[in-house]
Amino acid sequence: MPFSDFVLALKDNPYFGAGFGLVGIGTAMALARKGAQFGMVAFRRHYMITLEVPSKDKSYHWLLSWISHHAKHTQHLSVETSYLQHESGRVSTKFDFIPSPGNHFIWYQRKWIRIERNREKQMIDLHTGTPWESVTFTAIGSKREIFFNILQEARELALREQEGKTVMYTAMGAEWRPFGFPRRRRPLTSVVLEEGVSERIVQDVKEFIGNPKWYIDRGIPYRRGYLLFGPPGCGKSSFITALAGELQYSICLLSLSDRSLSDDRLNHLLSVAPQQTIILLEDVDAAFVSRDLAAENPSAYQGMGRLTFSGLLNALDGVASSEARIVFMTTNHVDRLDPALVRPGRVDLKQYVGHCSQWQVGRMFQRFYPDQPAAVAEQFAKQALSVSDQISAAQVQGHFMLYKADPDGAIENVQTLVS
């Protein structure tokens, strides 16, 4: 049989034609599927932009709040419970609903944005016990400005929620976490120190914040250290809190007596402190004492935990120490501090905050009783110091609290101020 006749016979065979057709259809579908996949990959690569934000990033919680404000139509929610402090000091519970893990869509700047919140159930944060999470934003286009706008809006939203308040941070593992709820900013005028002391410190801090170029041009590390020392109850910590409110800064509380604090962890915490914060090391004498005083008891000089004295010095003023940092240290016993800790470079300004002077007591009286004349305030101050010349601001304030609306009673019972 000629070859041409054989081909014609196969062509006329219905079984062969059906099989060839099926193979052709299957091949065409496979090619179409591959083409669609390559086309989708090419489309995503050239015409879509993606932003992934892990939960360890500082902007993660800002973005969750931002999403909750823009994805109000979603039906799949998670709850975040927080506390809100009112002007009266009363604390109320606040519930915020945020999109739960999964896919969500929002309309933003005339574009649809796909938001995918992922949660790794098999990976958790060892410090908090919460699972690792991430949020991925996907938008059509190639311009990154849309993500910059989202991040900027999320930051501004977070700042508005903290406006007029001071955020307190505490060290949790290798990072800083907000401690409690934000506090109302304390007015600087509410802390009465000796005449000129408050103004001197505030001026020094503001000059430091406003002149970074001066330090850079002269090759001086851009950091500033302060030491407030004096008897307890005289206003050291209160002044630092009020100063943070004046500067619109937050406060990072760090205890050197923490047994889990090591040299590396301290250095890391000082390096990753949030921007616009004051790092507060309270009662530094409780962790380390002077080497001269520790000669009789060498174990006292080594501290109570894994932190060493040399590690503290290097963290404050070592080669690897961070810049653009403000550190305040307080102590009730300055004589117990080692000279190496308070030398210039680690402590740039030392200020004694002691018992009240007559001027201070008079100013505190006028602040509590603004309707009383200055002569009455001066009379009370003289009588108070005649009782004792070592009166702390806490004692004076406690006395006034007993006679909130009775200045005559505060004057008549001035003898009980010390007791």
C-alpha positions as CSV (number, residue, x, y, z in Angstrom):
1,M,0.0,0.0,0.0
2,P,1.4,3.4,-1.0
3,F,2.3,5.7,1.9
4,S,-0.2,8.3,0.8
5,D,-3.0,5.8,0.9
6,F,-1.9,4.8,4.4
7,V,-2.2,8.4,5.6
8,L,-5.6,8.8,4.1
9,A,-6.8,5.7,5.8
10,L,-5.6,7.0,9.2
11,K,-7.3,10.3,8.5
12,D,-10.6,8.6,7.8
13,N,-10.3,6.4,10.9
14,P,-12.7,7.8,13.5
15,Y,-10.7,6.4,16.5
16,F,-7.5,7.9,15.4
17,G,-9.2,11.2,14.8
18,A,-10.8,11.3,18.2
19,G,-7.5,10.5,20.0
20,F,-5.6,13.1,18.0
21,G,-8.2,15.7,18.9
22,L,-8.1,14.9,22.6
23,V,-4.3,15.1,22.6
24,G,-4.5,18.4,20.8
25,I,-7.1,19.8,23.2
26,G,-5.0,18.7,26.2
27,T,-1.8,20.2,24.8
28,A,-3.6,23.5,24.0
29,M,-5.0,23.6,27.6
30,A,-1.6,22.9,29.1
31,L,0.0,25.6,26.9
32,A,-2.7,28.0,27.9
33,R,-2.3,27.3,31.6
34,K,1.5,27.8,31.4
35,G,1.0,30.9,29.4
36,A,-1.4,32.3,32.0
37,Q,1.0,31.4,34.8
38,F,3.9,33.1,33.0
39,G,1.6,36.0,32.1
40,M,0.6,36.4,35.8
41,V,4.2,36.3,36.9
42,A,5.2,38.9,34.4
43,F,2.2,41.1,35.3
44,R,3.1,40.9,39.0
45,R,6.7,41.6,38.3
46,H,6.1,44.7,36.1
47,Y,2.7,46.0,37.1
48,M,2.2,45.2,40.8
49,I,4.1,46.3,43.9
50,T,4.3,44.5,47.2
51,L,5.3,45.6,50.7
52,E,5.8,43.1,53.5
53,V,6.0,44.3,57.2
54,P,7.0,41.7,59.8
55,S,5.7,41.9,63.4
56,K,9.1,42.8,64.8
57,D,9.2,46.1,62.8
58,K,8.3,49.2,64.8
59,S,5.6,50.2,62.2
60,Y,3.7,46.9,62.5
61,H,1.3,48.0,65.2
62,W,0.9,51.4,63.5
63,L,-0.2,49.6,60.3
64,L,-2.7,47.4,62.2
65,S,-4.4,50.5,63.6
66,W,-4.3,52.1,60.1
67,I,-5.9,49.0,58.6
68,S,-8.7,49.0,61.2
69,H,-9.6,52.6,60.2
70,H,-9.8,51.8,56.5
71,A,-11.2,48.2,56.4
72,K,-14.4,48.8,58.3
73,H,-16.4,46.7,56.0
74,T,-14.6,43.5,56.7
75,Q,-16.4,40.8,58.6
76,H,-13.3,38.9,59.8
77,L,-12.0,40.6,62.9
78,S,-9.6,40.3,65.8
79,V,-9.8,42.3,69.0
80,E,-7.1,44.3,70.8
81,T,-7.8,45.5,74.3
82,S,-6.2,48.6,75.6
83,Y,-6.7,51.1,78.5
84,L,-7.5,54.8,78.2
85,Q,-6.7,57.3,80.9
86,H,-9.1,60.2,81.3
87,E,-8.3,63.7,82.6
88,S,-9.7,62.7,86.0
89,G,-7.3,59.8,86.2
90,R,-10.0,57.2,85.7
91,V,-9.0,54.3,83.5
92,S,-11.5,52.8,81.1
93,T,-11.2,49.8,78.9
94,K,-11.0,50.3,75.1
95,F,-11.7,47.6,72.5
96,D,-10.2,47.9,69.0
97,F,-11.2,45.6,66.2
98,I,-8.6,44.9,63.5
99,P,-8.7,42.6,60.5
100,S,-8.0,38.9,61.4
101,P,-5.4,36.8,59.6
102,G,-6.4,36.3,56.0
103,N,-7.0,38.4,52.9
104,H,-8.7,41.8,53.0
105,F,-9.3,44.5,50.4
106,I,-9.5,48.3,50.9
107,W,-10.0,51.2,48.5
108,Y,-7.2,53.8,49.0
109,Q,-6.2,56.7,46.7
110,R,-8.4,55.3,43.9
111,K,-6.8,51.9,44.0
112,W,-7.7,48.6,45.4
113,I,-5.1,47.3,47.8
114,R,-4.9,43.7,48.9
115,I,-3.9,43.1,52.5
116,E,-2.8,39.7,53.6
117,R,-2.2,39.2,57.3
118,N,-0.2,36.0,57.9
119,R,0.4,34.2,61.2
120,E,3.0,31.6,61.8
121,K,1.5,29.1,64.2
122,Q,4.6,27.1,64.6
123,M,6.9,30.1,65.4
124,I,6.4,32.3,68.5
125,D,8.2,35.2,70.2
126,L,10.0,33.7,73.2
127,H,9.7,36.9,75.2
128,T,5.9,37.5,74.7
129,G,4.6,34.0,73.7
130,T,2.8,35.5,70.7
131,P,3.1,34.0,67.2
132,W,5.1,35.6,64.6
133,E,3.1,37.7,62.1
134,S,3.5,39.7,59.0
135,V,1.3,42.0,56.9
136,T,1.7,42.1,53.1
137,F,0.3,45.0,51.0
138,T,-0.2,44.5,47.3
139,A,-1.3,47.2,44.8
140,I,-1.4,47.6,41.1
141,G,1.3,49.9,39.7
142,S,5.0,50.4,40.1
143,K,5.2,53.6,42.2
144,R,6.3,53.2,45.8
145,E,4.8,56.5,46.9
146,I,1.5,54.7,47.8
147,F,3.3,52.7,50.5
148,F,5.2,55.7,51.8
149,N,1.8,57.5,52.2
150,I,0.4,54.6,54.0
151,L,3.3,54.4,56.4
152,Q,3.2,58.2,57.0
153,E,-0.5,58.1,57.7
154,A,-0.1,55.2,60.1
155,R,2.7,57.0,62.0
156,E,0.6,60.2,62.2
157,L,-2.4,58.3,63.4
158,A,-0.3,56.7,66.2
159,L,1.1,60.0,67.2
160,R,-2.3,61.6,67.4
161,E,-3.4,58.8,69.8
162,Q,-0.4,59.6,72.0
163,E,-0.7,63.4,71.7
164,G,-0.4,65.1,75.0
165,K,0.8,62.0,76.7
166,T,4.2,60.5,77.8
167,V,4.9,56.9,76.8
168,M,6.9,54.8,79.3
169,Y,9.0,52.0,77.8
170,T,10.5,49.0,79.7
171,A,13.0,46.5,78.5
172,M,11.4,43.2,77.4
173,G,14.1,40.8,76.2
174,A,16.1,42.5,73.4
175,E,13.5,45.2,72.7
176,W,11.6,48.0,74.3
177,R,7.9,47.6,75.0
178,P,5.3,50.2,76.2
179,F,4.8,49.9,79.9
180,G,1.2,50.3,81.0
181,F,-0.8,53.1,79.2
182,P,0.5,56.5,78.1
183,R,0.5,59.0,80.9
184,R,-0.7,62.6,80.8
185,R,2.2,64.9,80.3
186,R,3.2,66.5,83.5
187,P,3.7,70.3,83.3
188,L,7.2,71.4,83.9
189,T,5.9,74.1,86.3
190,S,4.4,71.4,88.5
191,V,7.9,70.4,89.7
192,V,9.5,73.2,91.8
193,L,13.3,72.8,92.1
194,E,15.7,75.3,93.5
195,E,15.7,78.7,91.7
196,G,17.4,78.4,88.3
197,V,18.0,74.6,88.4
198,S,15.1,73.6,86.2
199,E,15.9,76.3,83.6
200,R,19.5,75.3,83.5
201,I,18.9,71.7,82.7
202,V,16.1,72.4,80.2
203,Q,18.3,74.9,78.4
204,D,21.1,72.4,78.2
205,V,19.0,69.6,76.9
206,K,17.3,71.8,74.3
207,E,20.6,73.1,73.1
208,F,21.9,69.6,72.7
209,I,18.8,68.5,70.7
210,G,19.0,71.5,68.4
211,N,22.7,71.4,67.6
212,P,23.7,68.0,66.2
213,K,25.9,69.6,63.5
214,W,28.0,71.3,66.2
215,Y,29.0,67.9,67.5
216,I,29.5,66.4,64.1
217,D,31.8,69.2,62.9
218,R,34.0,68.8,65.9
219,G,34.1,65.0,66.0
220,I,32.4,64.8,69.4
221,P,30.0,61.9,70.0
222,Y,26.5,63.2,69.8
223,R,25.2,62.0,73.1
224,R,24.5,63.7,76.5
225,G,24.6,62.3,80.0
226,Y,23.0,63.8,83.2
227,L,23.3,62.9,86.8
228,L,20.7,64.1,89.4
229,F,21.7,63.3,92.9
230,G,20.4,64.2,96.3
231,P,18.1,62.9,99.2
232,P,15.0,60.8,98.3
233,G,11.7,62.6,97.7
234,C,13.2,65.8,96.4
235,G,11.9,65.7,92.9
236,K,14.6,63.9,90.7
237,S,12.3,61.4,89.0
238,S,9.4,63.9,88.9
239,F,11.5,66.5,87.1
240,I,12.7,63.9,84.5
241,T,9.0,63.0,83.8
242,A,8.1,66.6,83.5
243,L,11.1,67.3,81.2
244,A,10.0,64.5,78.9
245,G,6.6,66.1,78.6
246,E,8.1,69.5,77.9
247,L,10.3,68.0,75.1
248,Q,7.4,65.7,73.9
249,Y,9.7,62.8,74.5
250,S,9.1,59.3,75.9
251,I,11.0,57.6,78.7
252,C,12.8,54.3,78.6
253,L,13.1,52.9,82.2
254,L,16.0,50.5,82.7
255,S,17.0,48.9,86.0
256,L,20.7,48.0,86.3
257,S,19.8,45.6,89.1
258,D,17.9,43.3,86.7
259,R,19.6,39.9,87.1
260,S,19.0,39.1,83.4
261,L,20.8,42.2,82.2
262,S,24.1,41.4,80.6
263,D,26.8,43.6,78.9
264,D,25.6,42.7,75.4
265,R,21.9,43.2,76.2
266,L,22.5,46.6,77.8
267,N,24.6,47.8,74.8
268,H,21.9,46.5,72.5
269,L,19.0,48.1,74.4
270,L,20.8,51.5,74.4
271,S,21.4,51.2,70.6
272,V,17.8,50.3,69.7
273,A,16.0,52.7,72.1
274,P,13.0,54.4,70.4
275,Q,13.6,57.8,68.8
276,Q,12.9,60.9,70.9
277,T,13.2,59.1,74.2
278,I,15.1,59.8,77.5
279,I,16.9,56.7,78.9
280,L,16.4,56.7,82.7
281,L,18.8,54.7,84.9
282,E,17.4,55.2,88.4
283,D,19.4,54.5,91.6
284,V,22.6,53.6,89.8
285,D,24.3,53.2,93.2
286,A,22.1,50.1,93.9
287,A,23.9,48.2,91.1
288,F,27.5,49.3,91.5
289,V,29.5,51.2,94.1
290,S,32.8,52.9,94.0
291,R,35.9,50.6,93.8
292,D,37.3,52.4,96.9
293,L,34.2,51.6,99.0
294,A,34.1,48.0,97.6
295,A,37.6,47.2,98.7
296,E,36.3,45.7,102.0
297,N,33.6,43.8,100.1
298,P,34.8,43.0,96.6
299,S,31.6,41.0,95.7
300,A,29.5,44.2,96.0
301,Y,31.4,45.9,93.2
302,Q,30.6,43.2,90.7
303,G,27.0,44.0,90.8
304,M,24.0,41.7,91.5
305,G,23.5,40.2,88.0
306,R,25.4,39.4,84.8
307,L,26.1,43.0,84.1
308,T,29.7,44.1,84.8
309,F,30.9,47.6,85.6
310,S,33.2,47.7,82.6
311,G,30.2,46.7,80.4
312,L,28.2,49.6,81.8
313,L,31.0,52.0,81.1
314,N,31.5,50.8,77.5
315,A,27.7,51.0,76.9
316,L,27.6,54.6,78.0
317,D,30.8,55.8,76.3
318,G,32.5,52.9,74.4
319,V,33.4,52.5,70.8
320,A,30.2,50.6,70.0
321,S,27.9,52.9,72.0
322,S,25.1,54.6,70.1
323,E,24.7,58.3,69.4
324,A,21.8,60.8,69.4
325,R,21.1,59.6,72.9
326,I,20.1,61.3,76.2
327,V,20.7,59.4,79.4
328,F,19.6,60.5,82.9
329,M,20.9,58.8,86.0
330,T,19.7,59.3,89.5
331,T,21.1,58.4,92.9
332,N,20.6,59.1,96.5
333,H,24.2,58.5,97.4
334,V,26.6,60.1,94.9
335,D,29.6,59.3,97.2
336,R,29.1,55.6,96.4
337,L,29.5,56.1,92.7
338,D,32.8,55.3,91.0
339,P,34.6,58.4,89.5
340,A,34.9,56.5,86.2
341,L,31.1,56.4,85.9
342,V,30.5,60.1,86.4
343,R,33.5,61.5,84.5
344,P,32.9,64.0,81.6
345,G,31.8,62.1,78.5
346,R,29.6,59.8,80.5
347,V,28.0,62.4,82.7
348,D,28.2,65.9,81.1
349,L,26.1,67.7,83.7
350,K,25.7,66.9,87.4
351,Q,23.0,68.6,89.4
352,Y,22.3,68.4,93.1
353,V,18.6,68.2,93.9
354,G,18.3,68.7,97.7
355,H,15.9,69.6,100.4
356,C,13.6,72.5,99.9
357,S,14.7,76.1,100.3
358,Q,12.5,78.9,101.5
359,W,12.0,80.0,97.9
360,Q,10.9,76.5,96.9
361,V,8.4,76.1,99.7
362,G,6.9,79.5,98.9
363,R,6.5,78.7,95.2
364,M,4.9,75.3,96.1
365,F,2.4,77.1,98.4
366,Q,1.5,79.6,95.6
367,R,1.0,76.7,93.2
368,F,-1.4,74.9,95.5
369,Y,-3.2,78.0,96.6
370,P,-3.0,80.5,93.7
371,D,-5.5,82.9,95.3
372,Q,-3.3,83.5,98.3
373,P,-1.0,86.6,98.2
374,A,2.8,86.2,98.0
375,A,3.2,87.5,101.6
376,V,1.2,84.5,103.0
377,A,3.3,82.1,100.9
378,E,6.5,83.7,102.3
379,Q,5.1,83.5,105.9
380,F,4.3,79.8,105.5
381,A,7.8,79.1,104.0
382,K,9.5,80.7,107.0
383,Q,7.4,78.8,109.5
384,A,8.0,75.5,107.6
385,L,11.8,75.9,107.6
386,S,11.7,76.9,111.3
387,V,10.3,73.5,112.0
388,S,13.1,71.7,110.1
389,D,15.7,72.8,107.5
390,Q,15.6,69.4,105.8
391,I,12.2,69.2,104.3
392,S,11.7,67.3,101.0
393,A,9.3,68.3,98.2
394,A,7.4,65.1,98.8
395,Q,6.8,66.1,102.5
396,V,5.6,69.6,101.5
397,Q,3.3,68.2,98.8
398,G,1.9,65.6,101.2
399,H,1.1,68.4,103.7
400,F,-0.7,70.4,101.1
401,M,-2.7,67.3,100.0
402,L,-4.2,67.2,103.6
403,Y,-5.4,70.7,103.2
404,K,-6.4,70.9,99.5
405,A,-8.8,73.8,99.9
406,D,-7.8,75.1,103.3
407,P,-4.7,77.3,103.2
408,D,-5.3,78.6,106.7
409,G,-5.3,75.0,108.0
410,A,-2.0,74.3,106.2
411,I,-0.5,77.3,107.9
412,E,-1.9,76.6,111.3
413,N,-0.7,73.0,111.3
414,V,2.7,73.7,109.8
415,Q,4.3,72.0,112.8
416,T,3.0,68.6,111.7
417,L,4.7,68.9,108.3
418,V,7.7,66.9,109.2
419,S,5.8,64.2,111.0
